[in-house]
Amino acid sequence: MVRGKVEMKRIENATSRQVSFSKRRVGLRKKAYELSVLCDVEVALIIFSQKGKLYEFSSSNIRQIIQRYHERSKEARSNNNNDSGQYREHLKHETILMEKKIELLEVSQRKLLGQGLESCSMRELNEIDCQLEKSLKHIRTRKAQVYKEQIESLKAKHIHLLQENAILLDKCGLKPNMIPSPPPALARQKEIGSGSNNTQNCMVETDLFIGLSATRCS
């Protein structure tokens, strides 16, 4: 069963607060004594009451324990300062290295763009040439891959459209061979239209000639 966190706050009633202080002070001193005996450690306990009264406990000479604490705390602060200084030096060194790397990359980039080649030796120029050839090879490979992916995508779309078209035809009760053929090109339409008009004109003239043949003969 998980118990919720109990919020601690100051006891408002002065009498209850004094009773709780007395009980817990005795319990704390008992725990400090047990810790010193069971674990063979030096323990010093200092308590000031709300009114400024001193309560203390120590497993040995309390002044020696306090002196030892001051010495160790001073050493700890000194070590922390040294560690901080070393860390700052490390960061400074890393920053300088990073700036040099950035500068080298910028110079290399300018050379790949064909800038600042005056100071390059034949060996450096050959290396730049090889790098450009490799880059072009990668670019062409990637370009071919993109083309292939686009073609596959278009094929998939085409198949999808055919499937949708078949579904629509099925809903309309039509078969693929019942679909009307697409209209001819505009130029073809004009050509056919012109030929049709000429044919009709010839037929009209022929009909008139045949119908009036007797009159003309006379």
C-alpha positions in Angstrom: 0.0 0.0 0.0 1.5 3.4 -1.0 1.1 6.1 1.5 0.8 9.7 0.5 3.5 12.2 1.5 2.8 13.8 4.8 3.2 17.6 4.8 5.2 18.8 7.8 4.6 22.3 9.3 5.2 24.2 12.5 3.2 23.2 15.5 1.1 26.3 16.3 0.3 25.4 19.9 3.2 26.5 22.1 2.6 23.8 24.8 2.3 21.0 22.2 5.4 22.3 20.4 7.5 22.2 23.6 6.3 18.7 24.5 7.2 17.5 21.0 10.6 19.2 21.2 11.4 17.4 24.4 10.4 14.0 23.2 12.1 14.3 19.8 15.3 15.7 21.4 15.6 12.8 23.7 14.9 10.4 20.8 17.5 12.1 18.6 20.2 11.9 21.3 19.4 8.2 21.7 19.7 7.6 18.0 23.1 9.4 17.9 24.4 7.3 20.8 23.3 4.1 19.1 24.9 5.2 15.9 28.3 5.9 17.6 28.3 2.5 19.4 27.0 0.2 16.7 29.0 1.7 13.8 32.1 2.9 15.8 31.9 6.4 14.5 32.4 9.9 16.1 29.1 11.7 16.5 28.5 15.3 17.6 25.0 16.7 18.2 24.3 20.3 18.8 20.8 21.7 19.4 19.6 25.2 20.2 16.0 25.5 21.5 13.7 28.2 20.4 14.7 30.2 23.5 18.4 29.7 22.7 19.2 27.0 25.2 22.0 24.6 24.2 21.7 20.9 24.2 24.6 18.8 23.0 25.9 15.2 22.7 29.2 13.8 21.5 30.7 10.3 21.4 34.1 11.8 22.3 35.5 15.3 22.9 33.1 17.6 21.1 35.7 20.4 20.7 38.0 17.9 18.9 35.1 16.8 16.6 34.3 20.4 15.8 37.9 21.2 15.0 38.1 18.2 12.8 35.0 19.3 11.0 36.4 22.7 10.3 39.6 21.2 8.9 37.8 18.8 6.7 35.3 21.4 5.5 38.2 23.7 4.6 39.9 20.9 2.6 36.6 20.2 0.8 36.2 23.8 -0.1 39.7 24.0 -1.4 39.2 20.8 -3.4 36.0 22.2 -4.9 37.8 25.4 -5.9 40.6 23.3 -7.5 38.1 21.2 -9.3 36.3 24.3 -10.6 39.5 25.8 -11.8 40.5 22.6 -13.6 37.0 22.3 -15.1 37.3 25.9 -16.4 40.7 25.2 -17.9 39.3 22.1 -19.6 36.4 24.0 -21.1 38.9 26.7 -22.3 41.0 24.0 -24.0 38.0 22.4 -25.6 36.8 25.8 -26.9 40.2 26.5 -28.5 40.2 23.1 -30.2 36.7 23.6 -31.5 37.6 27.0 -33.0 40.5 25.4 -34.8 38.3 22.6 -36.2 35.8 25.2 -37.4 38.5 27.2 -39.1 39.8 24.1 -40.9 36.4 23.2 -42.0 35.7 26.6 -43.4 39.0 26.6 -45.3 38.2 23.2 -46.7 34.7 24.3 -47.7 36.2 27.4 -49.6 38.6 25.1 -51.5 35.8 22.8 -52.5 34.0 25.8 -53.9 37.1 26.7 -55.9 38.2 29.6 -53.7 41.6 30.1 -52.1 43.4 27.5 -54.3 46.5 29.7 -55.0 48.3 28.3 -52.0 47.4 24.6 -52.8 50.1 22.2 -53.9 49.5 19.7 -56.7 48.9 17.0 -54.1 46.2 19.1 -52.4 44.6 19.9 -55.7 44.5 16.1 -56.6 42.9 15.4 -53.2 40.2 18.1 -53.8 39.6 16.7 -57.3 39.1 13.2 -55.8 36.7 14.6 -53.2 34.6 16.3 -55.8 34.5 13.2 -57.9 33.3 11.2 -54.9 30.7 13.9 -54.1 29.4 13.8 -57.7 29.2 10.1 -57.6 27.1 10.2 -54.5 24.9 13.0 -55.9 24.3 11.0 -59.1 23.5 7.9 -57.2 21.0 9.7 -55.0 19.5 11.5 -58.1 18.9 8.1 -59.8 17.4 6.8 -56.6 15.0 9.8 -56.4 14.0 9.3 -60.1 13.3 5.6 -59.4 11.2 6.4 -56.4 9.2 9.0 -58.4 8.6 6.5 -61.2 7.4 3.9 -58.7 5.1 6.5 -57.1 3.6 7.4 -60.5 3.1 3.8 -61.4 1.3 3.2 -58.0 -0.9 6.3 -58.7 -1.7 5.0 -62.2 -2.7 1.6 -60.8 -4.8 3.2 -58.2 -6.6 5.4 -60.8 -7.3 2.3 -62.9 -8.8 0.5 -59.9 -11.0 3.5 -59.1 -12.1 3.7 -62.7 -13.0 0.0 -62.7 -15.0 0.5 -59.5 -16.9 3.5 -61.0 -17.7 1.5 -64.2 -19.0 -1.4 -62.1 -21.3 1.0 -60.2 -22.6 2.4 -63.4 -23.2 -1.0 -64.9 -20.7 -0.5 -67.7 -17.9 -2.6 -69.0 -14.5 -1.4 -70.1 -15.3 -2.1 -73.8 -18.5 0.0 -73.6 -16.5 3.2 -72.8 -16.8 5.7 -75.7 -13.5 6.3 -77.5 -11.9 9.7 -76.8 -12.6 12.5 -79.2 -10.1 13.0 -82.1 -7.5 15.8 -82.1 -8.6 19.3 -83.0 -6.7 19.2 -86.3 -8.2 15.9 -87.2 -11.7 17.2 -86.4 -11.1 20.1 -88.8 -9.8 17.8 -91.5 -12.8 15.5 -91.2 -15.2 18.3 -91.0 -13.8 19.9 -94.1 -14.0 16.7 -96.0 -17.5 16.1 -95.0 -18.6 19.5 -96.2 -17.0 19.0 -99.5 -18.7 15.6 -99.9 -22.1 17.2 -99.1 -21.5 19.9 -101.7 -20.7 17.4 -104.3 -23.8 15.4 -103.5 -26.0 18.5 -103.8 -24.5 19.4 -107.1 -25.0 15.9 -108.4 -28.6 15.8 -107.2 -29.4 19.0 -109.0 -27.7 17.9 -112.2 -29.5 14.7 -112.2 -32.8 16.3 -111.5 -32.5 18.9 -114.2 -30.9 16.7 -116.9 -34.0 16.8 -119.1 -34.2 20.6 -119.1 -30.6 21.0 -119.9 -30.7 18.5 -122.7 -33.5 20.4 -124.2 
